[in-house]
Amino acid sequence: MNISHHEVVVVGAGPIGSATARHLAEQGVDVAVVGPDEPATFEDHQGTWAGYYDEGRLAHVLEVPLMTSILTMRSIRRFEALREKTGVEFTTPTHSVTVLPADMGEGSASLWFDRDLLAANARDLGVEVHELDEEGLRANYPDLSFEPGHVALVQRDAFILNPRALVRAELTAAVAAGATLVRDEIVRTEAIAGGVRLTGRSGEVRTAAQVVLATGAASNATGLLSRPLAMSAFGATVVLAEVEDPESLDMPTMMLLKHRDGKSLFGGIVMAPRPYPDGRWYLKLAGASLLDHPLETSEEISAWVRTGGDPSDIDMAVAVLDDLLPGRRIGPMHARPCLVSATPTDRPYIDRVDEHTVIAVEAERGAMSADEIGRLTAMLSQGPWRDTVPHEVFKAQWVEPACDTEHSTDSLVALR
């Protein structure tokens, strides 16, 4: 059997894995990045699934905790160089608008919609954010109709990030720098003298001195960890609403918390129209059933993907868009499956599993901060931590045997 050996094998070719491979390859490290192609369909799906199979993510600093915004800003500063290096366009300018009730009411506030905290984080990073009252919100976005008493924070220099295109750019740069891209799925790892032996679903075997596991929300379900991480994974639903004449619709991308008569009607994202591979333009909504489908095993993940997502989210999307875009004709709506995860710290894990293995998992917003997470992961795999942010910030937490550990989902709750 012909066994390939590398200094580092990165398991997972999504945003974080591809970015890690790029930064390692550009440092002259012999690295292979292993991950399957995107499946052609989800209806008969078996095996792994990634959360980046989409055309739009919001890249902005109106986030909590502050560390999320710091990682995102570091990534954004390298976007132009990555575009020039690869010729891949993966961002589109947008306004990021966080819409929420002026009076949240007692006990109903959440970190993702804490107006003062979001504005303070932006100021800490030197990013200009505009506060709009109810009248200012209507005046700035006249095509949209908001609930009475709602206000907004606006970052006007945000981006819509195409995660599929970002991964193409990262992998293009990685391969150009000497990385080996392998379209396979690692199903088994075992310790050997001086490193790790990895076996793919294809039967192909590789060895490496160092392994990086960048396996996302499915990290605990892969069977590649000797003990489970303290993290939760959920089956999320994306709703795509077809727009026939997108150029006639002037709208930002919104984090929308919609209240009426003291009750929350929607909490989630409404993405400005983007083109999709089928040649159509879609508005995207997500967040309605985010915590309703916890997933633990690979079988549960595969079964979730085959459902195509929660169809009840379509009804929620219809209600949101009917109010938001009165009189606007919106075409057919489609549900699509997605995966998200949450850590108790609300921060990524970038840490050692053992002397030969590093884990890199983003809490919830992996695409926009992936390039910086990949840089930090590459650093850790090659030696001591050298960054102005202490490594303790990204330390992994583990589920101890025989303990019933509850994983925090505080920030995800905001999107219900």
PELIN-V52203 format. One record per residue. N is the residue number from 0. RES is the residue in one letter. PHI is phi in whole degrees, 0 to 359 (* if undefined). PSI is psi in whole degrees, 0 to 359 (999 if undefined). BURIAL is I if it has 24 or more other C-alpha atoms within 12 Angstrom, else O. Layout:
BEGIN
n->{N/N}
res->{RES/RES}
phi->{PHI/PHI}
psi->{PSI/PSI}
burial->{BURIAL/BURIAL}
END
This chain:
BEGIN
n->{0/1/2/3/4/5/6/7/8/9/10/11/12/13/14/15/16/17/18/19/20/21/22/23/24/25/26/27/28/29/30/31/32/33/34/35/36/37/38/39/40/41/42/43/44/45/46/47/48/49/50/51/52/53/54/55/56/57/58/59/60/61/62/63/64/65/66/67/68/69/70/71/72/73/74/75/76/77/78/79/80/81/82/83/84/85/86/87/88/89/90/91/92/93/94/95/96/97/98/99/100/101/102/103/104/105/106/107/108/109/110/111/112/113/114/115/116/117/118/119/120/121/122/123/124/125/126/127/128/129/130/131/132/133/134/135/136/137/138/139/140/141/142/143/144/145/146/147/148/149/150/151/152/153/154/155/156/157/158/159/160/161/162/163/164/165/166/167/168/169/170/171/172/173/174/175/176/177/178/179/180/181/182/183/184/185/186/187/188/189/190/191/192/193/194/195/196/197/198/199/200/201/202/203/204/205/206/207/208/209/210/211/212/213/214/215/216/217/218/219/220/221/222/223/224/225/226/227/228/229/230/231/232/233/234/235/236/237/238/239/240/241/242/243/244/245/246/247/248/249/250/251/252/253/254/255/256/257/258/259/260/261/262/263/264/265/266/267/268/269/270/271/272/273/274/275/276/277/278/279/280/281/282/283/284/285/286/287/288/289/290/291/292/293/294/295/296/297/298/299/300/301/302/303/304/305/306/307/308/309/310/311/312/313/314/315/316/317/318/319/320/321/322/323/324/325/326/327/328/329/330/331/332/333/334/335/336/337/338/339/340/341/342/343/344/345/346/347/348/349/350/351/352/353/354/355/356/357/358/359/360/361/362/363/364/365/366/367/368/369/370/371/372/373/374/375/376/377/378/379/380/381/382/383/384/385/386/387/388/389/390/391/392/393/394/395/396/397/398/399/400/401/402/403/404/405/406/407/408/409/410/411/412/413/414/415}
res->{M/N/I/S/H/H/E/V/V/V/V/G/A/G/P/I/G/S/A/T/A/R/H/L/A/E/Q/G/V/D/V/A/V/V/G/P/D/E/P/A/T/F/E/D/H/Q/G/T/W/A/G/Y/Y/D/E/G/R/L/A/H/V/L/E/V/P/L/M/T/S/I/L/T/M/R/S/I/R/R/F/E/A/L/R/E/K/T/G/V/E/F/T/T/P/T/H/S/V/T/V/L/P/A/D/M/G/E/G/S/A/S/L/W/F/D/R/D/L/L/A/A/N/A/R/D/L/G/V/E/V/H/E/L/D/E/E/G/L/R/A/N/Y/P/D/L/S/F/E/P/G/H/V/A/L/V/Q/R/D/A/F/I/L/N/P/R/A/L/V/R/A/E/L/T/A/A/V/A/A/G/A/T/L/V/R/D/E/I/V/R/T/E/A/I/A/G/G/V/R/L/T/G/R/S/G/E/V/R/T/A/A/Q/V/V/L/A/T/G/A/A/S/N/A/T/G/L/L/S/R/P/L/A/M/S/A/F/G/A/T/V/V/L/A/E/V/E/D/P/E/S/L/D/M/P/T/M/M/L/L/K/H/R/D/G/K/S/L/F/G/G/I/V/M/A/P/R/P/Y/P/D/G/R/W/Y/L/K/L/A/G/A/S/L/L/D/H/P/L/E/T/S/E/E/I/S/A/W/V/R/T/G/G/D/P/S/D/I/D/M/A/V/A/V/L/D/D/L/L/P/G/R/R/I/G/P/M/H/A/R/P/C/L/V/S/A/T/P/T/D/R/P/Y/I/D/R/V/D/E/H/T/V/I/A/V/E/A/E/R/G/A/M/S/A/D/E/I/G/R/L/T/A/M/L/S/Q/G/P/W/R/D/T/V/P/H/E/V/F/K/A/Q/W/V/E/P/A/C/D/T/E/H/S/T/D/S/L/V/A/L/R}
phi->{*/275/250/274/240/223/295/223/245/262/264/115/246/272/303/285/296/293/292/300/299/299/295/293/298/289/267/87/279/283/231/245/245/242/188/285/294/297/300/290/220/250/296/242/291/226/94/289/210/241/279/266/285/196/250/209/226/273/243/201/248/280/223/228/289/305/300/301/292/298/299/294/299/298/294/302/296/259/299/299/296/293/298/295/290/249/74/262/271/224/227/225/300/206/276/264/238/265/255/203/295/299/247/284/82/290/76/257/288/225/299/295/236/271/302/294/292/298/294/295/298/297/299/301/263/72/259/284/232/256/260/245/278/302/293/295/296/295/291/283/228/292/285/248/239/250/297/303/81/263/230/206/249/230/251/274/249/275/226/269/259/273/292/298/291/301/298/300/295/298/291/299/293/297/295/299/272/114/291/258/260/239/270/204/236/288/246/207/232/211/288/228/300/80/171/222/256/238/243/269/301/287/96/292/243/227/234/207/288/225/236/247/263/242/252/60/296/269/305/285/268/284/79/268/258/283/211/281/288/282/200/241/237/224/277/260/238/255/250/255/248/290/240/282/230/297/291/274/251/263/216/273/260/236/265/246/248/253/244/213/54/78/249/279/260/197/219/172/256/236/271/303/304/225/284/242/301/280/88/260/256/226/280/240/235/205/133/297/243/303/259/276/227/294/230/235/251/295/294/295/297/299/296/298/301/295/292/80/102/275/294/294/294/296/299/297/297/300/296/295/287/299/282/287/235/297/82/272/278/250/282/302/243/227/270/225/280/213/237/226/220/217/250/299/272/62/235/295/262/226/203/273/273/203/293/245/225/242/251/226/226/272/294/214/232/292/294/289/252/298/297/287/299/297/298/294/294/301/301/295/292/257/164/292/288/227/207/291/276/299/299/303/299/249/298/284/250/238/281/281/303/66/251/266/269/269/264/294/231/304/287/291/302/301/268/287}
psi->{132/115/123/142/141/157/317/137/125/121/112/120/35/200/313/317/316/323/320/314/319/311/324/313/321/347/3/12/139/105/140/138/125/124/149/160/161/132/148/326/165/347/326/30/141/144/205/160/146/150/355/6/77/172/357/127/152/129/109/180/3/68/160/149/172/327/325/316/323/312/321/316/319/320/312/324/341/357/315/316/322/320/314/324/326/341/11/123/126/9/151/128/144/160/132/118/115/112/132/162/141/323/105/342/158/135/0/353/149/160/320/341/32/100/314/319/318/316/321/319/318/317/321/330/3/25/130/127/135/135/128/131/184/316/318/325/315/319/323/332/70/341/348/153/121/160/146/144/9/146/183/156/139/126/113/351/35/177/150/121/126/107/326/316/324/314/319/317/314/316/323/314/321/312/320/330/0/359/152/124/124/121/89/172/120/126/348/139/149/144/137/172/120/10/215/141/130/134/131/164/332/347/349/140/138/157/155/149/326/144/137/124/108/66/13/215/341/10/317/341/352/337/7/351/141/342/153/142/150/92/158/145/144/146/112/162/131/133/125/123/118/136/122/326/72/330/341/356/109/100/151/184/133/141/110/120/108/117/149/127/40/2/142/124/334/141/112/198/142/108/134/153/138/151/143/167/338/4/357/161/139/142/145/134/144/148/343/316/33/322/8/350/71/142/140/321/164/328/319/321/313/318/321/313/319/337/337/8/174/112/339/338/334/318/319/317/320/315/318/313/328/320/320/325/66/133/355/130/118/135/198/152/144/136/143/142/149/165/139/162/165/141/156/334/349/18/162/156/123/98/167/136/318/189/343/1/134/141/137/109/127/147/302/340/59/326/312/335/7/321/319/322/320/320/315/322/317/318/312/324/338/355/203/157/126/87/155/336/124/144/332/333/330/14/137/148/144/149/121/145/142/15/138/85/126/133/132/135/30/315/329/330/331/335/3/999}
burial->{O/O/O/O/I/I/I/I/I/I/I/I/I/I/I/I/I/I/I/I/I/I/I/I/I/I/O/O/I/I/I/I/I/I/I/I/I/I/O/O/O/I/O/O/O/O/I/I/I/I/I/I/I/I/I/I/I/I/I/I/I/I/I/I/I/I/I/I/I/I/I/I/I/I/I/I/O/I/I/O/O/I/O/O/O/I/O/I/I/I/I/I/I/I/I/I/I/I/I/I/I/I/I/I/O/O/O/O/I/I/I/I/I/I/I/I/O/I/I/I/I/I/O/O/I/O/O/I/I/I/I/I/I/I/O/O/I/O/O/I/I/O/O/I/I/I/I/O/I/I/I/I/I/I/I/I/I/I/I/I/I/I/I/I/I/I/I/I/I/I/I/I/I/I/I/O/I/I/I/I/I/I/O/I/I/I/I/I/I/I/O/O/O/O/I/I/I/I/I/I/O/O/O/O/I/I/I/I/I/I/I/I/I/I/I/I/I/I/I/I/I/I/O/I/I/O/O/I/I/I/I/I/I/I/I/I/I/I/I/I/I/I/I/O/O/O/O/O/I/O/I/I/I/I/I/I/I/I/I/O/O/O/O/I/I/I/I/I/I/I/I/I/I/I/I/O/O/O/O/O/I/I/I/I/I/I/I/I/I/I/I/O/I/I/I/I/I/I/O/I/I/I/I/I/I/I/I/I/I/I/O/I/I/I/O/I/I/I/O/I/I/O/O/I/I/O/O/O/O/I/O/O/I/I/I/I/I/I/I/I/I/I/I/I/I/I/I/I/I/I/I/I/I/O/O/I/I/I/I/I/I/I/I/I/I/I/I/I/I/I/I/I/I/I/I/I/I/I/I/I/I/I/O/O/O/O/O/O/O/O/O/O/O/I/I/I/I/I/O/O/O/O/O/O/O/O/I/O/I/I/I/I/I/I/I/I}
END
